[in-house]
């Protein structure tokens, strides 16, 4: 199906726009065995970029293995997901997956379930426990497979911040780093959706993964790259949008990738022939309305002080929160209370720290708070 604008999922094909510089750099990292850390705000296209690059590498030389560990809650949850992804994605069909398991995981009895639909996928459960394999044995699997197949392996782990939530997380991270840094035929691409947690894992000197690899920060796609993309997709539907209105779509959501696509889709739906200023405003109201339930959920349970802090940031205050004028104007409590507010709201992904101060992390939430 030819979709004009895609949001809420990874994008590819004609819906993937720009990221030329990042694509080239990530591809070179993959092909040269360099570990990579991807960091950006949520829904800025990290997964889409990784899968875009995956399609461009020479699979005769490099095998890319992708896994999402969002629902992993413990160390062995991770090891099972890790091993399952390796078994499945380094083989082309189910019988070869079973051969992989017999070759590399001889001490387990896997369960493989096929769908009645002959074209459907199958499910694989390994059930690895500490009695079966030590952590270091599972973490070494990519290197063992790579040496046997003669192909470099790139292991891409999405939602890697979950590792920081495991019981005894620091020990787990030390194990991972200790094994992975010695591998010569495997490299890793680690990324996720919680910027502040990833920053803590990879940029704190006290953490095991400090300076683990090439760190790539995904900045918002520039307006000049979005405009032709938006205009061309309108043209495919025989509708007209000026370059000024296309640029305005980007401006209204601060060039946030997912929101640009969502707002552009709203504008397309509301346009019969040509985009007008009024259609832009209506479409923006639609975008806010569609996300209101999510925003209500995000602020549910916040204290009065926490809500006051968000309103201060949305109102244009980005620093000097402990000045007496701001403390009193926005009722933020004491100076020490401000430190706690920043910590809690950052952990909730509601605010983020930038070079010039603190901002609402979600640009549409920012607009909603100011309404």
C-alpha positions in Angstrom: 0.0 0.0 0.0 1.3 3.4 -1.0 1.1 5.5 2.2 1.5 9.3 1.9 2.8 9.9 5.4 3.7 7.3 8.0 4.0 7.8 11.8 3.9 5.7 14.9 6.0 3.0 13.3 9.4 2.7 11.5 9.4 4.1 7.9 11.1 2.9 4.8 11.0 3.3 1.0 9.6 6.6 -0.2 8.5 7.5 3.3 12.1 7.6 4.5 13.5 11.1 4.0 17.0 12.6 4.3 19.4 11.3 6.9 22.0 11.1 4.1 24.9 12.0 6.4 23.8 9.7 9.2 23.1 6.9 6.7 26.6 7.1 5.3 28.2 7.3 8.7 26.2 4.4 10.1 26.8 2.2 7.0 30.6 2.8 7.3 30.4 1.9 11.0 28.6 -1.3 10.2 30.9 -2.3 7.4 34.1 -1.5 9.3 33.1 -3.2 12.6 32.7 0.0 14.7 30.3 -0.1 17.7 27.6 2.6 17.5 25.5 4.4 20.0 22.4 6.2 18.6 21.0 8.9 20.8 18.0 11.2 20.1 14.6 12.3 21.5 11.8 9.8 21.1 10.3 9.1 17.7 13.0 10.9 15.8 13.6 7.9 13.5 16.4 5.8 15.1 14.8 2.4 14.3 14.0 3.6 10.7 17.6 4.7 10.2 19.0 1.4 11.4 16.7 -0.6 9.2 17.4 1.7 6.3 21.1 1.1 6.6 20.5 -2.7 7.1 19.1 -2.8 3.6 22.2 -1.1 2.1 25.0 -3.3 3.6 26.5 -6.1 1.6 25.0 -9.2 3.3 27.6 -11.5 1.8 30.1 -9.7 4.1 28.0 -8.3 6.9 25.0 -9.9 8.6 22.8 -7.4 10.6 20.8 -8.9 13.5 18.0 -6.7 14.9 16.2 -7.2 18.2 13.9 -5.1 20.4 14.2 -5.8 24.1 11.5 -3.4 25.3 9.7 -6.2 27.2 12.8 -7.8 28.7 12.7 -7.4 32.5 15.6 -9.5 33.7 19.1 -10.6 32.6 17.9 -14.0 31.3 14.9 -12.4 29.5 17.6 -10.6 27.6 19.8 -13.6 27.0 16.8 -15.5 25.6 15.8 -12.7 23.3 19.5 -12.2 22.3 20.0 -15.9 21.4 16.6 -16.3 19.7 17.4 -13.3 17.4 20.8 -14.7 16.5 19.4 -18.2 15.8 16.7 -16.9 13.6 18.4 -14.1 11.7 21.6 -15.9 10.9 19.6 -18.7 9.2 17.4 -18.3 6.1 14.6 -20.9 7.1 13.3 -22.9 10.0 15.2 -26.1 9.4 18.5 -24.1 9.3 17.4 -22.3 12.5 17.2 -25.7 14.2 20.6 -26.6 12.8 21.9 -23.3 14.3 20.5 -24.3 17.7 22.0 -27.8 17.5 25.4 -26.3 16.5 25.5 -23.5 19.0 23.1 -24.3 21.9 23.3 -28.0 22.4 22.2 -28.1 26.0 18.6 -26.8 25.5 15.4 -28.2 24.1 13.8 -25.4 22.0 10.2 -25.1 21.1 9.3 -24.1 17.6 5.7 -23.5 16.7 4.4 -23.1 13.1 1.3 -21.2 12.1 -1.4 -23.2 10.1 -1.0 -20.5 7.5 1.9 -21.7 5.2 3.0 -18.1 4.5 3.0 -17.0 8.2 6.0 -16.8 10.5 6.8 -19.3 13.3 7.6 -18.7 17.0 10.7 -19.9 18.7 11.2 -20.3 22.5 14.6 -21.4 23.8 14.0 -21.3 27.5 17.6 -20.7 28.5 18.2 -20.7 32.2 21.3 -20.3 34.4 21.5 -24.1 34.6 21.9 -24.3 30.9 24.3 -21.6 30.0 26.4 -19.0 31.9 25.9 -15.4 30.8 29.3 -15.2 29.1 28.5 -18.2 26.9 25.3 -16.5 25.5 27.1 -13.1 25.1 29.8 -14.9 23.1 27.4 -16.4 20.6 27.7 -13.8 17.9 31.5 -14.2 17.8 31.2 -18.0 17.6 28.6 -17.8 14.8 30.7 -15.2 12.9 33.8 -17.3 13.0 31.9 -20.3 11.6 30.1 -18.4 8.9 32.9 -16.1 7.9 30.7 -13.0 8.0 31.0 -10.0 10.3 27.9 -9.7 12.5 26.3 -6.4 13.6 24.0 -6.8 16.5 21.4 -4.0 16.7 19.6 -3.8 20.1 16.6 -1.4 20.2 15.4 -0.1 23.6 18.7 -0.9 25.1 17.9 1.4 28.1 15.9 -1.6 29.5 19.2 -3.1 30.6 19.5 -0.3 33.1 16.3 -1.5 34.7 17.4 -5.1 35.3 18.1 -6.3 38.8 21.8 -5.8 39.6 22.0 -3.9 36.3 25.6 -2.7 36.9 26.9 -6.2 37.1 25.0 -7.2 33.9 26.4 -4.2 32.0 29.9 -5.1 33.2 29.4 -8.7 31.9 28.2 -7.4 28.5 31.1 -4.9 28.1 33.6 -7.4 29.3 32.7 -10.0 26.7 31.7 -7.7 23.8 34.9 -5.6 23.9 37.0 -8.6 23.1 35.1 -9.7 20.1 36.9 -9.2 16.8 34.2 -10.3 14.3 31.2 -8.6 15.8 30.1 -5.0 16.4 27.1 -3.6 18.2 24.6 -0.8 17.5 22.8 0.2 20.7 19.9 2.6 20.9 16.5 3.2 22.5 13.7 5.7 23.2 14.7 7.1 26.5 17.4 9.7 25.9 18.3 10.5 29.5 18.7 6.8 30.4 20.9 6.1 27.4 22.9 9.2 28.1 23.5 7.9 31.6 24.5 4.5 30.4 26.9 5.6 27.7 28.2 9.0 28.8 28.8 8.6 32.5 32.4 7.8 33.3 31.4 5.5 36.1 29.3 3.2 33.8 30.7 0.1 32.1 29.6 1.2 28.6 31.3 4.6 28.8 33.0 5.3 25.4 31.9 2.0 24.0 31.6 3.2 20.4 30.9 5.9 17.9 28.1 8.1 19.3 25.7 9.5 16.8 23.2 12.2 17.9 20.1 12.3 15.6 19.2 16.0 15.2 15.8 17.0 13.7 15.7 16.8 9.9 16.2 20.3 8.5 13.2 22.1 7.0 14.8 22.4 3.6 14.9 18.6 3.4 11.3 18.1 4.6 9.8 20.6 2.2 10.4 18.7 -1.1 9.4 15.5 0.6 6.0 17.0 1.8 5.3 18.7 -1.5 6.0 15.6 -3.6 3.7 13.5 -1.5 0.9 16.0 -1.9 1.5 16.1 -5.6 1.1 12.3 -5.8 -2.4 12.8 -4.4 -3.1 15.6 -7.0 -3.2 18.2 -4.2 -1.2 21.4 -3.9 0.9 22.7 -1.0 3.2 25.7 -1.3 6.7 25.5 0.0 5.8 28.1 2.6 3.0 25.9 4.0 5.2 22.8 3.9 7.8 24.7 5.9 5.1 25.9 8.3 4.2 22.3 9.0 7.8 21.7 10.1 7.9 24.8 12.2 4.6 24.0 14.0 6.1 20.8 15.4 9.7 21.9 15.7 10.8 19.5 12.9 10.0 16.5 15.1 10.0 13.6 12.6 7.0 11.7 13.7 4.9 14.8 14.2 5.9 16.2 10.9 4.5 13.1 9.2 1.4 13.1 11.4 0.6 16.8 10.9 1.3 16.5 7.1 -1.2 13.6 7.0 -3.8 15.6 8.8 -3.3 18.5 6.4 -3.6 16.1 3.4 -6.9 14.7 4.8 -8.3 18.2 5.3 -7.3 19.4 1.9 -9.5 19.0 -1.2 -7.3 20.8 -3.7 -4.9 23.3 -2.1 -3.6 23.9 1.4 -4.6 27.2 3.1 -3.6 28.8 6.4 -7.0 27.8 7.8 -6.4 24.2 6.9 -3.0 24.3 8.7 -4.7 25.6 11.9 -7.5 23.0 11.8 -5.0 20.2 11.2 -2.9 21.3 14.1 -5.9 21.4 16.4 -6.7 17.8 15.1 -3.1 16.8 16.0 -3.5 18.2 19.5 -6.9 16.6 19.9 -5.6 13.1 18.8 -2.8 13.3 21.4 -4.8 14.7 24.3 -5.6 11.4 25.9 -1.8 10.5 25.8 -0.9 13.9 27.3 -3.5 13.4 30.1 -2.0 10.0 30.9 1.5 11.5 31.0 0.6 14.2 33.5 -1.8 12.0 35.6 -0.5 11.9 39.1 1.9 14.8 38.9 2.0 17.1 41.9 1.0 20.7 41.8 4.7 21.8 41.9 5.5 19.5 39.0 2.6 20.8 36.9 3.7 24.4 37.8 7.2 23.6 36.6 5.9 22.3 33.3 3.8 25.4 32.8 6.8 27.6 33.6 8.9 25.8 30.9 6.0 25.9 28.4 5.6 29.6 29.2 9.1 30.3 28.1 11.2 29.9 31.2 14.2 27.7 30.4 16.8 28.6 33.1 17.3 30.5 36.4 14.4 28.5 38.0 15.8 29.2 41.4 15.6 33.0 41.1 13.1 34.5 43.5 10.9 36.0 40.8 10.4 32.7 39.0 10.0 30.7 42.3 7.2 33.1 43.3 5.6 33.6 39.9 5.1 29.9 39.2 4.9 28.7 42.8 7.8 26.2 42.6 8.5 26.0 46.3 12.0 26.2 47.6 15.3 26.3 45.6 16.0 22.7 46.7 12.6 21.7 45.5 13.5 22.8 41.9 16.3 20.2 41.8 13.9 17.5 42.7 11.3 18.7 40.2 13.9 18.6 37.4 15.0 15.1 38.3 11.5 13.7 38.5 10.3 15.3 35.3 13.4 14.3 33.4 13.0 10.7 34.5 9.4 10.8 33.2 10.7 12.0 29.8 8.5 15.2 30.1 11.5 17.6 30.0 14.9 17.5 28.6 18.1 19.5 29.1 19.6 21.3 26.1 22.6 23.5 25.7 20.6 26.7 26.5 18.3 25.3 29.2 15.4 23.0 29.9 12.6 22.4 27.5 9.4 20.3 27.2 10.6 17.1 25.5 7.5 16.8 23.3 6.8 19.8 21.1 3.0 19.1 20.8 2.8 18.6 24.5 4.5 22.0 24.8 1.7 23.5 22.6 -1.0 21.7 24.6 0.3 23.0 27.9 0.2 26.6 26.5 -3.3 26.3 25.3 
